[in-house]
C-alpha cells in the first residue's frame, strides 16, 4: 500500500498536523494558479487536488488504481487517469500548471532526475511547476518514513533542476516548497541578472559576515553570472554588493541615532560599535540579504571579541573592553543595565537591529542562518541564479561550545531579556528547530516590525513589549 493522504484515514482527522499540512500545501498551490489546464501528479484519490479551485480544467494522474477509482466517485470534476508519473500519457508542452506535491521523495535518486525531466516535458514553455518535497540536512539522512525511497538535501534537489528550471520562489524549510519556471530553449542561455537579482549584504556584527564580505569584496566588480552551459562555481556567491555594518535609513526617527555617515569601528557620539548609514532609496532595487545567529552564541562571540586585543581591526581596543575583563556574567549584566546608554549597541534591545529599517519595517529580502550558512547561501544562489562555491571561513573566533559560558541563572536571564528575538528567529539554547522568519521574508514586510524607541516588536496583530 502506498502512502496516501485521505481525510478518512487515521492521522488525517480534523485538527491533525498531517491534515493541516495537506490543506496548507494545496491552498498555497491554489493561490499560485489563475485558470488554465492544471495537472496534479501524483494525485492519489484527489483530496488535495479538489482544493485547486482556481484551475479551469484539472487532470489527476496516479498509478494506484484503487485510489483513482475512489477519486472518480468523490470528485467527478477531476479528470482522473491511471499512469506513471515518470512516463505520463500527456502531450508535450500542453499543461499550464503542473502541481507535484510530495511525490519526488517516493522514487529513487536516479528516478528523481527522470521525474524532473517528465515535468519539464509536459509543462508549457510559459507555464510553471508548483512543487514540494521533504528535505534533509545531510546526504544520507532519512526521516525513517518507510514509503520514502530517497529524501534529498536542497543541494541534491538543485542538482536535478539545473539547466531545466529557474526558481521563481522557494520556501526552503524541512518541507521545501517552490515554484519553477521551465527552461525550454537551451541554446546559448545566459541569465540576465538585473539589480533586483544582485544581493546586497547587510552585515550584522558577529554573524560570520566578515568572511563572507572579504571573500566577495575582492571580486564584487567582476559580475560573473551563472551560465547554464558552463556553470562557474569560482567564488562563494557572486555578484555581491557588500554593504558592511550598516543600518537602512528610511526616515530620521528611531535607531538612525546609532548610525554615522562614514566607515570606522567607533561611533564617537555613543561610544559603541559604529553602524554606517545607508539610505533605502540607494539600495531598494537590490536583493537585500543578511545573516542571523543564535543570540546565546552571538553574545558569547561579542564578549570574546570585546575582551581581546585584536590587531586585525582598525581599532584594537573595543569600547566595552574594560567591562569584559570582569567575565561573561558581568559583561551581560552590564549591557542590559538601566545605566547603559539606550542608543549604544549592544544593549537589552534587539540584537539583530539591522534586520529593520528606521521606519520599523524589515530591511531585507532574505535571511541566512550562520548555523546553516553554506546550505543557505547555496539555496540563495539557486533562487537568484547566481554563482556559489563553498569556501573556508577566513576568521574563526574559536569560542568553542558557547553553552559552557552559561550558568543556569545566566541562561534564564538571557532567555528572558531576548525572549522575543529568540522566538522570532526560532532559536533555543541549543540551536534552532524552526523559525517564524523564513529565508525569504517577502510575505513578512507588513507583518514584522520593530520600533527602536519603544523597544516594541510587532508580529501581525501581536505586540511584544520588553520582558524586563
C-alpha positions as CSV (number, residue, x, y, z in Angstrom):
1,X,0.0,0.0,0.0
2,X,1.3,3.4,-0.9
3,X,1.4,6.4,1.4
4,X,-1.9,8.2,0.8
5,X,-3.4,11.5,2.0
6,X,-7.0,10.7,2.8
7,X,-9.2,12.7,5.2
8,X,-10.9,9.5,6.4
9,X,-7.7,7.7,7.4
10,X,-6.2,7.7,10.9
11,X,-3.7,10.5,11.2
12,X,-5.7,12.9,8.9
13,X,-8.5,13.5,11.3
14,X,-9.8,17.1,11.9
15,X,-7.1,19.2,13.5
16,X,-4.2,16.8,12.9
17,X,-0.8,18.1,11.7
18,X,-1.0,15.9,8.6
19,X,-4.4,17.1,7.6
20,X,-3.4,20.7,8.2
21,X,-0.2,20.1,6.2
22,X,-2.1,18.9,3.1
23,X,-4.6,21.8,3.3
24,X,-1.9,24.4,3.8
25,X,0.2,23.0,0.9
26,X,-2.7,22.8,-1.6
27,X,-4.1,26.2,-0.6
28,X,-0.6,27.7,-1.2
29,X,-0.6,26.0,-4.6
30,X,-4.1,27.2,-5.4
31,X,-3.0,30.8,-4.7
32,X,-0.5,30.5,-7.5
33,X,-3.0,29.2,-10.1
34,X,-5.0,31.5,-12.3
35,X,-7.1,29.3,-14.5
36,X,-5.8,27.1,-17.4
37,X,-5.1,23.4,-17.6
38,X,-3.7,22.0,-14.4
39,X,-2.1,18.6,-13.8
40,X,-1.8,17.2,-10.2
41,X,0.7,14.3,-10.0
42,X,0.7,12.1,-8.0
43,X,-3.0,12.9,-7.3
44,X,-3.9,10.0,-5.0
45,X,-7.6,9.9,-4.5
46,X,-7.9,13.6,-5.3
47,X,-8.5,15.2,-1.9
48,X,-5.7,17.7,-2.3
49,X,-6.5,18.3,-6.0
50,X,-10.1,19.2,-5.0
51,X,-8.7,22.2,-3.3
52,X,-7.2,23.6,-6.5
53,X,-10.4,25.6,-7.2
54,X,-8.6,28.2,-9.4
55,X,-7.9,25.6,-12.1
56,X,-10.1,25.9,-15.2
57,X,-9.5,22.2,-16.1
58,X,-7.9,19.6,-13.8
59,X,-6.2,16.4,-14.6
60,X,-5.0,13.9,-11.9
61,X,-2.6,11.1,-12.5
62,X,-1.6,8.3,-10.1
63,X,-0.5,4.7,-10.6
64,X,-2.8,3.4,-7.8
65,X,-5.9,2.1,-9.4
66,X,-7.9,1.9,-6.2
67,X,-7.2,5.5,-5.4
68,X,-8.1,6.6,-8.9
69,X,-11.5,4.7,-8.8
70,X,-12.3,6.2,-5.4
71,X,-11.4,9.7,-6.6
72,X,-13.7,9.4,-9.6
73,X,-16.6,8.8,-7.2
74,X,-15.7,11.6,-4.8
75,X,-14.5,14.3,-7.2
76,X,-16.2,13.8,-10.6
77,X,-15.0,17.2,-11.9
78,X,-11.4,15.9,-11.9
79,X,-10.2,14.0,-15.0
80,X,-8.6,11.0,-13.2
81,X,-6.1,8.9,-15.1
82,X,-4.1,5.8,-14.2
83,X,-0.4,6.4,-15.1
84,X,3.2,6.5,-14.0
85,X,4.5,10.0,-13.2
86,X,7.8,9.0,-14.8
87,X,6.1,8.3,-18.1
88,X,2.8,10.2,-18.4
89,X,0.4,9.9,-21.3
90,X,0.3,13.7,-21.7
91,X,1.3,15.7,-24.8
92,X,4.5,17.7,-24.8
93,X,4.2,21.4,-23.8
94,X,0.5,21.0,-23.0
95,X,0.0,21.8,-19.3
96,X,-0.3,25.4,-17.9
97,X,0.5,24.4,-14.3
98,X,1.9,21.2,-13.0
99,X,1.3,20.5,-9.3
100,X,3.7,17.9,-7.9
101,X,3.4,17.7,-4.1
102,X,5.3,15.0,-2.1
103,X,6.0,12.7,-5.0
104,X,9.7,13.4,-5.5
105,X,10.7,11.5,-2.4
106,X,8.8,8.4,-3.4
107,X,11.2,7.5,-6.2
108,X,14.8,6.5,-6.2
109,X,17.6,9.1,-6.6
110,X,18.1,8.1,-10.2
111,X,14.3,8.4,-10.9
112,X,14.2,11.9,-9.3
113,X,16.1,13.1,-12.4
114,X,13.6,11.3,-14.6
115,X,10.7,12.9,-12.8
116,X,12.0,16.4,-13.3
117,X,12.6,15.6,-17.0
118,X,9.0,14.4,-17.3
119,X,7.6,17.5,-15.6
120,X,9.7,19.7,-17.9
121,X,8.4,17.8,-21.0
122,X,4.6,18.3,-20.2
123,X,4.6,21.8,-19.0
124,X,4.2,24.7,-21.5
125,X,7.2,27.0,-22.1
126,X,5.3,29.8,-20.4
127,X,3.9,27.5,-17.7
128,X,5.1,26.6,-14.2
129,X,5.6,23.7,-11.8
130,X,4.4,24.1,-8.2
131,X,6.4,21.6,-6.2
132,X,7.1,20.3,-2.7
133,X,9.3,17.7,-1.1
134,X,10.7,16.9,2.3
135,X,14.4,17.7,2.5
136,X,17.2,16.6,4.9
137,X,20.2,18.5,6.2
138,X,22.9,16.0,5.2
139,X,23.2,13.5,2.3
140,X,22.0,10.1,3.5
141,X,19.8,11.4,6.3
142,X,16.3,10.0,6.3
143,X,13.1,10.6,8.3
144,X,12.5,6.8,8.6
145,X,9.3,7.1,6.6
146,X,9.1,3.6,5.1
147,X,7.4,5.0,1.9
148,X,10.1,7.5,1.1
149,X,12.7,5.9,-1.2
150,X,15.1,8.9,-1.2
151,X,14.9,12.2,0.8
152,X,17.2,14.8,-0.8
153,X,19.1,17.7,0.5
154,X,18.4,21.1,-1.0
155,X,21.7,20.8,-2.9
156,X,20.6,17.5,-4.4
157,X,17.3,19.0,-5.4
158,X,19.2,21.8,-7.1
159,X,21.3,19.2,-9.0
160,X,18.2,17.7,-10.6
161,X,16.8,21.0,-11.9
162,X,19.9,22.9,-13.1
163,X,19.5,23.8,-16.7
164,X,15.9,22.7,-16.7
165,X,14.1,25.1,-14.4
166,X,14.6,28.5,-12.9
167,X,13.2,29.0,-9.4
168,X,10.6,31.8,-9.2
169,X,10.0,31.3,-5.4
170,X,11.3,28.9,-2.8
171,X,10.4,28.2,0.8
172,X,13.3,26.1,1.9
173,X,12.1,24.6,5.2
174,X,12.2,20.9,6.1
175,X,9.1,20.6,3.7
176,X,10.6,22.6,0.8
177,X,8.0,24.3,-1.5
178,X,8.9,26.1,-4.7
179,X,7.6,27.4,-8.0
180,X,9.6,26.5,-11.0
181,X,9.8,28.1,-14.5
182,X,10.8,25.8,-17.3
183,X,13.8,26.5,-19.5
184,X,12.8,25.2,-22.9
185,X,15.3,27.0,-25.1
186,X,18.7,25.8,-24.0
187,X,20.7,27.4,-26.8
188,X,23.2,29.9,-25.6
189,X,21.4,30.5,-22.3
190,X,22.9,33.3,-20.1
191,X,20.8,34.6,-17.2
192,X,20.5,38.3,-17.4
193,X,21.0,39.4,-13.8
194,X,19.4,42.8,-13.0
195,X,19.8,44.8,-9.8
196,X,16.9,43.1,-8.2
197,X,18.8,39.8,-8.5
198,X,22.1,41.1,-7.2
199,X,22.4,40.6,-3.4
200,X,23.3,43.5,-1.2
201,X,24.7,42.2,2.1
202,X,23.9,43.9,5.4
203,X,26.5,42.7,7.9
204,X,25.1,42.2,11.4
205,X,28.2,42.1,13.7
206,X,29.3,38.6,14.8
207,X,27.2,36.7,12.3
208,X,30.0,35.4,10.0
209,X,29.8,38.4,7.6
210,X,33.5,39.3,7.8
211,X,34.4,36.1,6.0
212,X,31.6,36.5,3.5
213,X,32.4,40.1,2.9
214,X,36.2,39.5,2.5
215,X,35.6,36.6,0.2
216,X,33.4,38.6,-2.1
217,X,34.7,42.2,-1.9
218,X,37.8,41.2,-3.9
219,X,35.7,40.3,-6.9
220,X,32.5,42.2,-6.4
221,X,33.3,44.2,-9.5
222,X,33.6,41.0,-11.5
223,X,29.9,40.3,-12.3
224,X,30.2,36.6,-13.1
225,X,26.7,35.4,-13.7
226,X,25.7,31.8,-13.8
227,X,25.6,30.3,-17.3
228,X,23.7,27.1,-17.9
229,X,26.2,25.8,-20.4
230,X,29.3,26.4,-18.2
231,X,28.5,26.7,-14.5
232,X,31.3,28.6,-12.9
233,X,31.5,28.0,-9.2
234,X,34.5,30.2,-8.6
235,X,33.7,32.4,-5.7
236,X,31.3,31.6,-2.8
237,X,28.4,33.8,-4.0
238,X,28.7,36.4,-6.8
239,X,27.9,39.0,-7.7
240,X,27.6,40.6,-4.3
241,X,27.3,44.2,-3.1
242,X,28.9,44.1,0.4
243,X,27.4,47.0,2.5
244,X,29.3,46.3,5.7
245,X,28.0,47.1,9.2
246,X,25.1,49.3,8.0
247,X,21.6,50.3,9.0
248,X,19.0,51.1,6.4
249,X,17.5,54.5,7.0
250,X,14.2,55.5,5.6
251,X,13.2,58.3,8.0
252,X,15.1,60.3,10.6
253,X,13.4,58.7,13.5
254,X,14.3,55.6,15.5
255,X,17.7,54.0,15.6
256,X,19.2,56.3,13.0
257,X,20.9,57.8,16.1
258,X,23.1,54.7,16.1
259,X,24.5,55.5,12.7
260,X,27.1,57.7,11.2
261,X,27.9,58.6,7.6
262,X,31.4,57.2,7.3
263,X,33.2,54.0,8.0
264,X,35.0,53.1,11.2
265,X,34.7,51.0,14.2
266,X,33.5,53.5,16.8
267,X,30.7,56.0,16.9
268,X,32.1,58.9,18.9
269,X,28.6,60.1,19.8
270,X,27.7,56.9,21.6
271,X,31.0,55.1,22.2
272,X,29.6,51.9,20.8
273,X,30.2,50.0,17.6
274,X,29.8,52.1,14.5
275,X,26.9,51.4,12.2
276,X,27.1,53.0,8.8
277,X,24.1,54.8,7.4
278,X,22.6,53.5,4.1
279,X,19.6,55.1,2.7
280,X,16.9,52.8,1.5
281,X,16.4,54.6,-1.9
282,X,20.0,53.8,-2.7
283,X,19.6,50.0,-2.4
284,X,15.9,49.5,-2.9
285,X,16.5,47.8,-6.3
286,X,19.0,45.3,-4.9
287,X,18.1,41.9,-3.3
288,X,18.9,42.7,0.3
289,X,20.3,39.8,2.4
290,X,21.7,39.3,5.9
291,X,22.7,36.6,8.4
292,X,21.4,35.9,11.8
293,X,22.8,33.9,14.7
294,X,21.6,32.2,17.9
295,X,21.5,35.1,20.4
296,X,23.1,32.8,23.1
297,X,26.0,32.2,20.7
298,X,26.1,35.8,19.4
299,X,26.5,37.2,22.9
300,X,29.5,34.9,23.7
301,X,31.1,35.9,20.4
302,X,30.6,39.5,21.2
303,X,32.1,39.1,24.6
304,X,35.2,37.2,23.3
305,X,35.7,39.8,20.6
306,X,35.3,42.7,23.1
307,X,37.6,41.1,25.6
308,X,40.7,40.6,23.4
309,X,43.3,42.9,22.0
310,X,43.0,42.3,18.3
311,X,45.4,43.9,15.8
312,X,43.4,42.8,12.8
313,X,40.8,45.5,13.4
314,X,41.1,49.2,12.8
315,X,41.0,49.8,16.5
316,X,42.4,47.2,18.8
317,X,40.5,48.0,22.0
318,X,36.8,47.8,22.0
319,X,34.8,50.5,23.9
320,X,33.4,47.7,26.1
321,X,36.8,46.2,26.7
322,X,37.0,47.0,30.4
323,X,33.7,45.6,31.4
324,X,34.5,42.4,29.5
325,X,37.6,41.9,31.7
326,X,35.4,41.0,34.6
327,X,33.9,37.9,33.0
328,X,31.0,36.9,30.8
329,X,28.3,37.3,33.5
330,X,29.5,40.8,34.4
331,X,29.5,41.7,30.6
332,X,25.9,40.5,30.1
333,X,24.6,42.2,33.2
334,X,26.4,45.5,32.2
335,X,25.0,45.7,28.7
336,X,21.4,45.1,29.9
337,X,21.8,47.5,32.8
338,X,19.5,50.5,33.2
339,X,22.7,52.6,33.3
340,X,23.5,51.6,29.7
341,X,23.0,54.3,27.1
342,X,19.8,53.2,25.3
343,X,21.4,54.1,22.0
344,X,24.5,52.2,22.5
345,X,24.6,48.7,20.9
346,X,24.5,46.1,22.2
347,X,22.0,46.5,24.9
348,X,18.8,44.9,26.1
349,X,17.0,45.9,22.9
350,X,17.0,43.9,19.7
351,X,20.5,42.4,19.0
352,X,19.7,41.9,15.3
353,X,18.5,45.5,15.0
354,X,19.8,45.8,11.4
355,X,17.0,43.5,10.3
356,X,14.8,46.6,10.4
357,X,14.8,49.9,8.7
358,X,14.5,53.1,10.8
359,X,10.8,53.3,9.9
360,X,10.3,49.9,11.7
361,X,9.8,47.7,8.6
362,X,12.0,44.8,7.6
363,X,15.1,46.0,5.7
364,X,16.0,42.7,4.0
365,X,14.5,40.3,1.4
366,X,16.4,37.2,2.7
367,X,17.8,35.9,6.0
368,X,20.6,33.3,6.3
369,X,21.4,31.5,9.5
370,X,25.0,31.2,10.4
371,X,24.4,27.6,11.7
372,X,23.5,26.5,8.2
373,X,25.2,29.3,6.2
374,X,26.8,27.1,3.5
375,X,23.4,25.5,2.7
376,X,21.6,28.8,2.9
377,X,24.0,30.5,0.5
378,X,23.6,27.6,-1.9
379,X,19.8,28.0,-1.8
380,X,20.2,31.8,-2.2
381,X,22.4,31.3,-5.3
382,X,19.9,28.8,-6.7
383,X,17.0,31.2,-6.2
384,X,18.7,34.2,-7.8
385,X,20.5,32.1,-10.4
386,X,23.9,33.4,-9.4
387,X,27.2,31.7,-8.7
388,X,28.1,29.8,-5.5
389,X,31.1,27.8,-4.2
390,X,31.7,26.7,-0.6
391,X,34.7,28.4,0.9
392,X,36.6,28.1,4.2
393,X,35.8,30.9,6.7
394,X,38.6,33.4,6.8
395,X,38.2,34.1,10.5
396,X,37.4,31.6,13.3
397,X,36.8,33.0,16.7
398,X,37.3,29.6,18.2
399,X,34.9,30.3,21.1
400,X,34.2,26.6,21.4
401,X,30.9,25.5,22.7
402,X,29.1,28.7,23.7
403,X,26.9,26.9,26.2
404,X,29.9,26.4,28.6
405,X,29.8,30.2,29.3
406,X,26.3,30.0,30.8
407,X,25.2,29.2,34.4
408,X,21.6,28.3,34.9
409,X,21.0,31.8,36.3
410,X,22.6,33.5,33.3
411,X,20.8,31.2,30.8
412,X,17.4,32.2,32.4
413,X,18.4,35.9,32.3
414,X,19.3,35.9,28.6
415,X,16.3,33.8,27.7
416,X,14.1,36.4,29.4
417,X,15.7,39.6,28.1
418,X,15.9,38.4,24.4
419,X,12.8,36.2,24.5
420,X,11.1,38.0,21.6
421,X,14.2,37.7,19.4
422,X,14.7,34.0,20.2
423,X,11.1,33.3,19.2
424,X,11.1,35.4,16.1
425,X,14.3,33.8,14.8
426,X,13.3,30.3,16.0
427,X,16.3,29.7,18.3
428,X,16.5,27.9,21.6
429,X,19.5,27.4,23.9
430,X,21.0,24.6,21.9
431,X,20.4,25.8,18.4
432,X,17.3,26.2,16.3
433,X,14.5,23.9,15.3
434,X,12.2,26.2,13.3
435,X,11.8,29.9,12.6
436,X,9.0,32.3,12.1
437,X,11.2,34.5,9.9
438,X,11.9,32.2,6.9
439,X,14.8,32.7,4.4
440,X,12.5,34.6,2.0
441,X,10.8,37.3,4.0
442,X,8.8,39.0,1.3
443,X,5.5,37.9,2.9
444,X,6.6,39.4,6.2
445,X,7.2,43.0,5.1
446,X,4.0,44.4,6.6
447,X,3.7,41.8,9.4
448,X,7.0,42.0,11.3
449,X,8.1,45.4,12.6
450,X,10.3,46.8,15.4
451,X,10.2,50.2,17.0
452,X,13.6,51.0,18.5
453,X,12.4,53.9,20.6
454,X,9.6,52.0,22.2
455,X,11.6,48.7,22.1
456,X,8.5,47.1,20.7
457,X,8.2,44.2,18.3
458,X,5.0,43.7,16.3
459,X,4.2,40.4,14.5
460,X,0.8,40.7,12.8
461,X,-1.7,41.7,15.4
462,X,0.5,40.8,18.3
463,X,2.6,43.4,20.1
464,X,5.7,42.2,22.1
465,X,6.9,44.7,24.7
466,X,10.2,44.2,26.5
467,X,10.2,41.5,29.2
468,X,12.2,43.4,31.7
